[in-house]
Amino acid sequence: MMASPSPKNEHQFGITAALSLSEPSDIDLTRNQDLEKFLAQAGLRESQEEAILRERALGQLDKIMKLWVRKVCANKGYKGQLLELANAKIFTFGSYRLGVHSPGADIDTLCIGPCYATREEDFFIVLHSMLWAMQEVTELHAVPDAHVPVLKFKFDGISIDLLYARLATWVIPENLDISQDSILCSMDEQSVRSLNGCRVADQILQLVPDVETLRTTLRCIRLWARRRGVYSNVTGFLGGISWALLVARICQLYPKAVPSMLVSRFFRVYTQWKWPNPVMLCKIDTGTLHLAVWDARKNPKDRTHVMPIITPSYPCMNSSYNVSLSTRKVLMEQFEFGNGVCQAVELRHADWSLLFQDYPFFSAYKNYLQIDVMAFCEDDLRTWKGWVESRLRRLTLQIERNTSGIVQCHLHPFSYVDFSKSVHHTAFFMGLSCSQERKEFDLHEPVEEFKIFVSSAFRQKPGMEICVSHVRRKQIPIFVFQEGDQSSRPQRCAIKASNSSKFEGCKKEEEGSLLSGQMFNVSQQSVYTLHKRHKVGTSSRDGVSSSHAVSQEIIDNFEAGEIRKSSEREVQGCLLASNHQLKDETTGSKMQDRESRMVLTASRKHNMNAKLRMGSHLVEWSGVSVIAVKGHYLESGSHSHDVQMCTDPGRNEFRGYFLGGKTSGRDWKHLTR
């Protein structure tokens, strides 16, 4: 049997007791209304017309699958009652089954057929031919060698991913119950994986205290994950089922919370989660069918999983098996970002829109790999692109293995098209960061191995090509940015790029600090280091120094003005995210300027204890000048909030990393000596 949900009482859902049974306060309800309003404006729900089209497409697909099975049955020479009873059943899973699909999203569907309808011949050849001949079907693409084999196509404009599971039975009843474990008897491994999606979706809906609360919270987290570039199973992040399982676990831990509370708790819990401890909605059922079940204690392969998120239905599997140390690091950084923003929202220092800002991938690294995929026609490109994309994770692992993990890869989950090329084209990008100072790595070997692998393991047609090149941030091609919008394009810097084809490592400072490869551009996010020593009553212009060997790049982006002591014994200054000079600020009033800026206030206190307050973050230390803090720097329109740092009385020195920009909020990464 499938794992049964825990008794639905107020004490426990899932494998542990709830962390809180608190009812939402009036403030929580107000914040929840604000979140619901934002989600409504984001257009996450499909129209009634599109919903009808989806239902119609599924109805037509069900008829096609029944016709297909009858054709297969007749082709194999079966007659009489068996031919009359020939049948197939369609089930949905994924976001559509969970009720959180967005407009234009794929419908994940599963066809369950009888034992005589094979996957290799009947599904991928006979059915493929039938679909190919239909006017309603477009963009038909078969992926038979995927981890879960699939047919992808559009039916009357509705995108469909169709999986197949073959039962060890001659007849498929219309009232087929897939919740019983007995349905898995004598089923091949690919069919088990295909069927697992439907069983997991049904289990998730049974294992949470409130389905509608789950759906609203999951819509929010899915939107956030897409905006932050971490919604992609194929590139080593998390797919839809993993995000659903993570959200469902939070619903279990806070059974009476409203979605706004659950979103905040989501980031709080997973920022502190001790990976690789698995996330589970229920106890793992070992079953009686001797199918492989995830168990890190017994299975050496399962022990290599770095971020296990376990499906609740038998046989339990790790839905996040593609996550690597590099992608987990990126995910944890994004969890921290979300946690900080949610705390700021709770303090009324920010609104929900800040949480959903796009991640500035093309400003986040100094070095990138560009993977260009080309073909002569659109259909060939679709097939070739799908194959290359499904193997890109192999390239990241080869690079990390070749460099002993020193070079880490961040594969962007989106692709971009260069319409100026004479052939059909798409490009993927991979950010590169290094954990050792000034070390060089030649990536030629892993890149060539990857190119040989994707070419030799695929039946290429003429015109199908792949090109992998190293580009620096300032060399990112123009076609990746929206037409007419250069706000996210990195500014050209005065630093001369090395002509070497090798990837040069970035200087590492304190643990957790930013790498030079993550120097952000001025117009999106800029990292500044302010390091000032001065005497009372004097002023200086030499106080701006760079971090991570990028001083010229910073100085090219802004000039430093005077920082002087005021009569109130405060040292105050303002960093402009532009080419304007730093203006004197001795009164403590916020500057009115058309450019975004940041006011830094450092005050001397005549005691040995000092505090740093940044939004909701308060850190204390005694008699030292070395700290490392994570938080967020928030701006409201053209005004900026003060950042106050009290130094110890023995030294009048401050230094920090800050992010500033023209949008409503930015990560505030670290403040450190």
C-alpha positions in Angstrom: 0.0 0.0 0.0 1.0 3.6 -0.4 2.3 5.3 2.7 -0.8 6.4 4.6 -1.0 10.0 5.9 -0.7 10.7 9.6 -4.0 11.2 11.5 -5.3 14.6 10.7 -5.5 16.2 14.1 -4.1 19.4 15.5 -1.0 17.7 16.9 0.8 16.2 14.0 1.1 16.0 10.2 3.9 14.1 8.7 6.7 12.4 10.6 7.2 15.0 13.4 5.0 17.2 15.5 4.2 20.7 14.3 6.6 23.5 15.1 3.7 25.9 15.7 0.0 25.7 16.1 -0.5 29.4 16.3 -3.4 31.0 14.5 -2.6 34.0 12.2 -2.8 37.4 13.8 -4.5 40.4 12.2 -1.1 41.6 10.9 -0.5 38.1 9.4 -3.9 38.3 7.7 -3.1 41.8 6.3 0.3 40.6 4.9 -1.5 37.6 3.4 -3.9 39.9 1.6 -1.0 41.8 0.2 0.6 38.6 -1.0 -2.6 37.4 -2.6 -3.0 40.7 -4.3 0.6 40.5 -5.7 0.0 37.0 -6.9 -3.2 38.0 -8.6 -1.4 40.9 -10.4 1.4 38.4 -11.4 -1.1 36.6 -13.6 -0.4 33.1 -12.2 -3.9 31.7 -12.9 -5.2 30.7 -16.3 -8.3 32.2 -17.8 -11.6 30.2 -18.0 -11.1 30.0 -21.7 -7.7 28.4 -21.4 -9.0 26.0 -18.8 -11.7 24.8 -21.2 -9.1 24.3 -23.9 -7.0 22.2 -21.6 -9.9 20.0 -20.7 -10.8 19.6 -24.3 -7.3 18.7 -25.3 -7.1 16.1 -22.5 -10.4 14.6 -23.7 -9.1 14.4 -27.3 -5.9 12.8 -26.1 -7.7 10.2 -24.1 -9.6 9.2 -27.3 -6.4 9.1 -29.3 -4.7 6.8 -26.7 -7.6 4.4 -26.8 -7.5 4.3 -30.6 -3.8 3.7 -30.4 -4.1 0.7 -28.1 -6.8 -0.8 -30.4 -4.5 -0.3 -33.4 -1.6 -2.0 -31.5 -3.8 -4.8 -30.5 -5.0 -5.4 -34.1 -1.5 -5.1 -35.5 -0.3 -7.9 -33.1 -3.1 -10.2 -34.4 -5.3 -10.2 -31.3 -9.0 -10.5 -32.0 -12.4 -11.0 -30.4 -13.0 -9.9 -26.8 -9.4 -8.8 -26.2 -9.7 -6.4 -29.2 -13.1 -5.2 -27.9 -11.6 -4.5 -24.4 -8.5 -2.9 -25.7 -8.1 0.3 -23.6 -5.7 2.9 -22.2 -6.1 5.4 -19.4 -4.9 9.0 -19.1 -3.8 10.5 -15.8 -2.4 13.9 -15.1 0.3 14.8 -12.6 2.7 17.6 -11.8 1.5 21.2 -11.5 -1.8 20.5 -13.3 -2.7 17.7 -11.0 -1.7 19.8 -8.0 -3.8 22.8 -9.3 -0.9 25.3 -9.4 -0.2 25.4 -13.2 0.3 28.8 -14.7 -1.0 30.0 -18.1 0.7 28.3 -21.0 2.3 25.7 -18.8 2.7 22.1 -20.0 0.2 19.4 -18.9 2.1 16.5 -17.5 0.2 13.4 -18.6 0.6 9.6 -18.1 -0.8 7.0 -20.4 -1.3 3.6 -18.8 -1.5 0.8 -21.4 -1.7 -3.0 -21.4 1.2 -5.5 -21.4 1.3 -6.0 -25.2 1.8 -2.2 -26.0 5.5 -1.7 -25.7 7.3 1.6 -25.1 10.1 1.2 -27.6 8.1 0.1 -30.6 4.4 0.9 -30.0 4.7 4.2 -28.0 7.7 5.8 -29.7 7.0 4.5 -33.2 3.4 3.7 -33.8 1.9 6.4 -31.5 4.5 8.9 -32.7 3.5 8.3 -36.4 -0.2 8.7 -35.5 0.5 12.0 -33.7 2.7 13.2 -36.6 -0.1 12.8 -39.1 -2.6 14.9 -37.1 -3.2 18.5 -37.9 -3.8 19.4 -34.3 -0.4 18.2 -33.3 2.7 20.4 -33.6 6.2 20.5 -32.3 6.3 16.8 -31.8 9.5 15.7 -30.1 10.4 12.3 -28.7 12.9 11.8 -25.9 13.1 8.0 -25.5 16.5 7.9 -23.7 15.6 10.4 -20.9 15.5 9.2 -17.2 11.7 9.3 -17.7 11.1 8.7 -21.4 8.6 11.3 -22.8 6.8 12.5 -25.9 6.5 16.3 -26.1 4.1 18.1 -28.4 1.4 20.7 -28.6 -2.2 19.7 -29.2 -4.3 22.6 -30.5 -1.7 24.9 -29.0 -1.7 23.2 -25.5 1.7 21.9 -24.5 1.7 18.3 -23.4 4.4 16.0 -21.9 3.2 12.4 -22.4 4.7 9.5 -20.4 3.9 5.8 -20.7 3.6 3.0 -18.2 2.9 -0.5 -19.2 1.0 -2.7 -16.8 1.5 -6.4 -16.5 -2.2 -7.0 -17.4 -4.0 -7.5 -20.7 -6.9 -5.2 -20.0 -6.9 -1.7 -18.5 -10.2 -1.0 -16.7 -11.8 2.5 -16.8 -11.9 2.6 -13.0 -8.2 1.8 -12.6 -6.9 2.7 -9.1 -3.2 3.6 -9.2 -3.0 4.2 -5.4 -2.6 0.4 -4.8 1.0 -0.8 -4.6 -0.1 -4.0 -6.4 -0.3 -2.1 -9.6 3.6 -2.0 -9.7 3.9 -5.8 -9.8 6.1 -7.0 -12.8 6.4 -3.4 -14.0 9.6 -2.3 -15.7 11.7 0.4 -14.0 10.9 3.1 -16.5 7.2 2.5 -16.0 7.6 2.7 -12.2 9.3 6.0 -12.6 6.6 7.3 -15.0 3.7 6.2 -12.7 5.5 7.6 -9.6 4.6 11.2 -10.7 0.9 10.6 -10.5 1.1 8.7 -7.2 3.3 11.4 -5.6 0.9 14.2 -6.6 -2.0 12.4 -5.1 -0.1 11.7 -1.9 1.0 15.3 -1.5 -2.6 16.4 -1.6 -3.5 13.9 1.1 -0.6 14.7 3.4 -1.2 18.4 4.0 -3.7 20.0 6.4 -5.2 22.4 3.8 -5.0 21.9 0.1 -5.9 25.5 -0.9 -3.3 26.9 1.5 -0.7 24.5 -0.1 -1.7 25.7 -3.6 -1.4 29.4 -2.8 2.0 28.9 -1.0 3.3 26.7 -3.8 2.3 29.2 -6.5 4.3 31.8 -4.6 7.4 29.6 -4.2 7.3 28.5 -7.8 7.2 32.1 -9.0 10.1 33.0 -6.7 12.2 30.0 -7.8 11.7 30.9 -11.5 12.6 34.5 -10.9 15.7 33.6 -9.0 16.8 31.1 -11.6 16.6 27.9 -9.5 13.6 26.2 -11.0 15.1 23.5 -13.2 15.7 19.9 -12.5 17.7 19.3 -15.7 20.3 22.0 -14.8 20.9 20.6 -11.3 18.4 22.7 -9.3 14.9 21.7 -8.2 12.0 20.7 -10.4 8.3 21.1 -9.8 7.8 18.0 -7.7 10.8 18.9 -5.4 9.4 22.4 -4.7 6.0 20.9 -4.0 7.5 18.5 -1.5 9.4 21.3 0.3 6.3 23.5 0.5 4.1 20.5 1.7 6.6 19.9 4.5 6.3 23.5 5.7 2.5 23.1 5.6 2.8 20.1 7.9 5.0 22.0 10.3 2.7 25.0 10.5 -0.8 23.5 10.0 -2.8 26.7 10.9 -0.6 29.2 9.1 -1.8 31.3 6.2 0.3 31.4 2.9 2.2 34.6 3.8 3.3 33.0 7.1 4.2 29.7 5.3 6.3 31.6 2.7 8.3 33.3 5.5 8.7 30.0 7.4 9.7 28.2 4.2 12.8 30.3 3.9 13.5 30.3 7.6 13.4 26.5 7.9 15.4 25.7 4.7 18.0 28.3 5.4 18.7 26.4 8.6 18.2 22.9 7.3 21.1 20.5 8.0 21.6 18.9 4.6 22.0 16.1 3.6 19.3 15.2 6.1 16.4 14.3 3.9 13.1 16.2 3.7 10.2 13.7 4.0 6.4 14.0 4.3 6.0 10.5 5.8 8.0 7.5 6.9 9.7 5.6 4.1 7.7 2.5 3.2 10.0 -0.4 2.2 7.1 -2.3 0.7 6.8 -5.9 -0.2 7.6 -5.9 -4.0 11.4 -5.7 -3.5 11.6 -2.4 -5.5 14.6 -0.2 -4.9 13.8 2.4 -2.2 15.9 5.4 -1.2 17.9 4.6 1.9 21.2 6.4 2.5 22.0 3.9 5.3 22.0 0.9 3.0 22.7 2.2 -0.5 26.1 3.8 -1.2 24.7 5.7 -4.2 22.1 7.3 -2.0 24.8 8.5 0.4 26.2 10.7 -2.4 23.0 12.8 -2.7 23.7 16.2 -1.2 20.1 17.6 -1.0 17.7 14.6 -0.7 13.9 15.4 -1.0 12.1 12.1 -0.8 8.8 11.3 -2.6 6.1 9.9 -0.3 4.7 7.0 -2.4 6.2 3.6 -2.7 8.9 3.1 -4.0 10.3 6.3 -2.3 12.8 8.1 -4.5 15.0 11.2 -4.2 13.4 13.8 -6.4 16.5 16.1 -6.2 19.1 13.5 -7.4 20.5 16.1 -9.9 21.5 18.6 -7.2 25.3 19.0 -6.9 27.4 20.8 -4.3 27.6 23.8 -6.6 23.9 24.0 -7.2 23.1 23.4 -3.6 25.3 26.4 -2.7 23.3 28.6 -5.1 20.1 27.3 -3.7 21.2 28.1 -0.1 22.2 31.6 -1.1 18.8 32.1 -2.6 17.1 30.7 0.5 19.1 33.3 2.5 18.0 36.0 0.2 14.4 35.0 0.6 14.7 34.7 4.4 16.1 38.2 4.7 13.4 39.8 2.4 10.6 38.0 4.4 12.0 39.4 7.6 12.1 42.9 6.1 8.5 42.4 4.9 7.5 41.5 8.5 9.2 44.7 9.8 7.4 46.7 7.0 10.8 47.6 5.5 9.9 46.1 2.2 6.9 44.8 0.2 6.4 41.4 -1.5 7.7 42.6 -4.9 11.2 42.6 -3.6 11.1 38.9 -3.0 10.4 38.2 -6.7 13.1 40.3 -8.3 14.9 38.6 -11.1 18.4 37.2 -10.2 21.0 39.3 -12.1 22.9 36.2 -13.4 24.9 38.1 -16.0 26.2 40.5 -13.3 27.0 37.8 -10.7 30.2 36.3 -12.2 33.3 37.6 -13.8 33.7 34.5 -16.0 31.2 32.5 -18.0 31.0 29.6 -20.5 28.8 30.2 -23.5 27.3 27.1 -25.1 26.0 27.7 -28.6 23.7 25.1 -30.1 22.9 25.4 -33.9 20.9 23.6 -36.5 19.7 24.2 -40.1 15.9 24.0 -39.3 13.7 24.6 -36.3 12.7 21.0 -35.8 16.3 19.9 -35.8 17.2 22.6 -33.3 14.4 21.6 -31.0 15.7 18.0 -30.9 19.4 19.0 -30.7 18.8 21.6 -28.0 16.8 19.2 -25.9 19.6 16.6 -26.1 22.4 19.1 -25.2 20.4 20.7 -22.4 19.8 17.3 -20.8 23.6 16.7 -20.8 24.8 20.2 -19.6 24.9 19.0 -16.0 27.5 16.5 -17.1 29.7 19.4 -18.2 29.4 21.1 -14.8 30.4 17.8 -13.1 33.3 17.3 -15.4 34.7 20.8 -14.8 34.3 20.4 -11.0 36.0 17.0 -11.1 38.8 18.2 -13.3 39.5 21.1 -11.0 39.1 19.1 -7.8 36.0 21.2 -6.9 37.9 24.5 -6.8 36.0 25.9 -9.9 32.3 25.8 -9.3 29.7 26.1 -12.0 26.3 27.9 -12.0 24.3 26.8 -15.0 21.6 29.3 -16.0 18.3 27.5 -16.5 17.3 29.8 -19.4 18.4 29.8 -23.1 18.8 32.8 -25.4 18.5 33.2 -29.2 20.8 35.1 -31.5 18.4 36.0 -34.4 21.3 37.6 -36.3 22.7 34.2 -37.2 21.9 32.6 -40.5 21.1 29.3 -38.8 18.7 28.4 -36.0 20.4 29.1 -32.8 20.1 29.0 -29.0 22.7 29.6 -26.3 23.1 28.5 -22.7 25.4 30.2 -20.1 27.3 28.9 -17.1 28.8 31.2 -14.4 32.2 30.2 -13.1 33.6 31.0 -9.7 36.9 29.9 -8.0 37.7 29.3 -4.4 41.5 29.7 -4.6 43.6 32.8 -4.9 45.0 33.7 -8.4 45.0 30.2 -9.6 44.6 29.3 -13.3 42.7 26.4 -14.8 42.7 25.1 -18.3 39.1 24.0 -19.0 39.9 22.8 -22.5 40.0 19.1 -21.6 36.5 18.9 -19.8 35.0 21.0 -22.5 36.3 18.9 -25.4 35.2 15.7 -23.5 31.7 17.1 -23.2 31.5 18.1 -26.9 32.7 14.6 -28.0 30.2 13.0 -25.7 27.1 14.9 -26.8 28.1 14.5 -30.5 29.0 10.8 -30.4 26.0 9.7 -28.3 23.5 11.5 -30.6 22.6 10.8 -34.2 23.4 14.3 -35.6 22.0 15.7 -38.8 23.9 18.0 -41.1 24.0 21.5 -39.6 23.8 20.4 -35.9 26.7 22.0 -34.2 27.8 22.9 -30.7 30.4 25.5 -29.7 31.6 26.2 -26.1 33.6 29.4 -25.5 34.9 31.3 -22.4 33.5 34.9 -22.1 34.1 37.5 -19.5 31.3 39.5 -18.0 31.9 42.5 -20.2 31.9 40.3 -23.3 28.3 38.9 -22.7 26.6 39.1 -26.1 23.9 41.7 -26.6 21.2 39.2 -27.6 20.8 37.9 -24.0 19.4 41.2 -22.9 15.9 42.4 -23.7 15.6 44.6 -26.7 15.7 48.2 -25.8 16.5 47.5 -22.2 20.1 47.7 -21.2 19.5 48.1 -17.4 20.7 44.5 -16.8 23.6 44.7 -19.2 27.0 44.9 -17.4 28.8 48.1 -17.9 32.1 48.1 -19.8 34.9 48.4 -17.3 38.4 49.9 -17.8 40.2 46.7 -16.7 41.9 45.0 -19.6 40.9 41.4 -20.1 43.6 38.8 -20.4 44.0 37.2 -23.7 44.7 33.9 -22.1 42.1 31.2 -22.8 42.6 29.9 -19.3 40.1 30.7 -16.5 41.9 32.7 -13.9 40.9 32.0 -10.3 39.6 34.8 -8.1 41.1 36.0 -4.9 39.5 34.7 -1.8 39.2 36.8 1.4 37.3 36.0 4.5 35.2 32.9 4.4 31.8 33.7 3.0 32.8 37.0 1.4 32.2 37.7 -2.3 34.6 36.6 -4.9 35.9 39.0 -7.5 34.1 36.9 -10.1 31.0 38.1 -8.4 31.7 41.8 -8.8 28.3 43.2 -9.9 27.8 46.0 -12.4 26.9 49.5 -11.5 23.5 49.7 -13.1 22.2 46.4 -11.6 24.2 45.6 -8.4 27.5 47.1 -7.5 29.8 45.8 -4.8 31.8 48.5 -3.1 34.4 48.3 -0.3 34.9 51.3 1.8 38.1 51.3 4.0 38.8 54.5 5.9 41.4 55.5 8.5 41.4 59.2 9.5 42.1 61.5 12.3 39.5 63.7 14.0 38.9 66.9 12.1 40.7 65.8 8.9 39.4 64.7 5.6 40.8 62.4 2.9 40.0 61.2 -0.6 42.1 58.0 -0.4 39.7 56.0 1.5 38.2 53.9 -1.2 39.9 50.6 -1.8 39.0 47.6 -3.7 38.2 44.1 -2.7 39.3 40.9 -4.5 41.8 42.6 -6.8 39.2 44.7 -8.6 40.1 48.2 -7.4 40.3 49.8 -10.9 36.9 48.4 -11.8 35.3 50.0 -8.7 37.1 53.3 -9.2 36.0 53.4 -12.8 32.5 53.1 -11.7 32.5 55.9 -9.1 34.7 58.5 -7.6 35.1 59.1 -3.9 34.5 62.4 -2.3 35.3 63.6 1.2 34.5 61.8 4.4 34.9 64.1 7.4 34.0 64.1 11.0 30.9 66.0 12.0 30.2 68.0 15.1 28.1 65.1 16.4 31.2 62.8 16.4 29.9 60.8 13.5 31.7 59.9 10.3 29.2 59.9 7.4 29.5 59.3 3.7 27.4 58.4 0.7 28.3 56.0 -2.1 26.7 56.8 -5.4 26.0 54.0 -7.8 27.0 56.2 -10.6 29.9 58.2 -11.9 29.2 61.1 -9.5 31.5 62.1 -6.7 30.9 61.1 -3.1 29.2 64.1 -1.5 29.8 65.4 2.0 27.2 64.3 4.5 27.7 65.9 7.9 24.1 66.6 8.9 22.8 63.0 8.9 20.0 64.0 6.5 19.3 61.8 3.5 20.6 63.1 0.2 18.3 64.0 -2.6 19.8 62.9 -5.8 18.4 61.4 -9.0 20.8 58.4 -8.7 20.5 55.5 -6.3 22.8 55.8 -3.4 23.7 54.4 -0.1 24.3 56.3 3.2 26.9 54.7 5.5 27.1 56.1 9.0 29.8 55.0 11.4 29.6 56.3 14.9 32.2 56.0 17.7 30.9 54.7 21.0 33.0 55.0 24.2 32.4 51.5 25.4 33.8 48.1 24.7 30.6 46.6 23.3 29.1 47.6 20.0 26.1 46.6 17.9 25.2 46.5 14.3 21.6 46.8 13.2 20.6 46.2 9.6 16.8 45.9 9.1 15.8 42.9 11.3 19.4 41.8 11.8 21.2 42.7 15.0 24.7 41.5 15.7 26.8 42.2 18.8 30.5 41.9 19.3 33.0 43.2 21.9 36.3 44.9 21.4 36.9 43.7 17.9 36.6 45.0 14.4 36.1 41.8 12.5 32.5 40.7 11.8 30.6 38.9 9.1 26.9 39.5 8.8 24.3 38.5 6.3 21.2 40.7 5.7 19.6 43.0 3.2 20.1 46.6 2.3 16.7 48.1 1.3 15.9 51.3 -0.6 12.6 53.0 -1.0 12.3 54.9 -4.3 15.0 57.6 -4.3 15.6 57.5 -0.6 17.9 55.2 1.3 17.9 53.8 4.8 20.9 54.5 7.0 23.3 51.7 7.9 24.7 52.3 11.3 27.9 50.6 12.5 29.4 51.4 15.9 33.2 50.7 16.0 35.1 49.8 19.1 36.7 52.9 20.8 40.3 51.8 20.1 40.0 52.1 16.3 38.2 54.4 14.0 38.0 52.1 11.0 35.2 50.7 9.0 35.0 48.5 5.9 32.1 46.8 4.3 30.7 45.2 1.2 27.4 46.7 -0.1 25.2 46.3 -3.0 23.4 49.3 -4.5 21.3 49.8 -7.5 18.4 51.5 -9.2 15.7 49.0 -8.2 13.8 48.8 -5.0 16.1 46.5 -3.0 19.4 44.7 -3.1 21.2 41.9 -1.2 23.4 43.2 1.5 26.0 40.4 1.5 28.6 40.9 4.2 30.3 43.4 6.4 33.7 42.2 7.4 37.2 43.4 8.3 
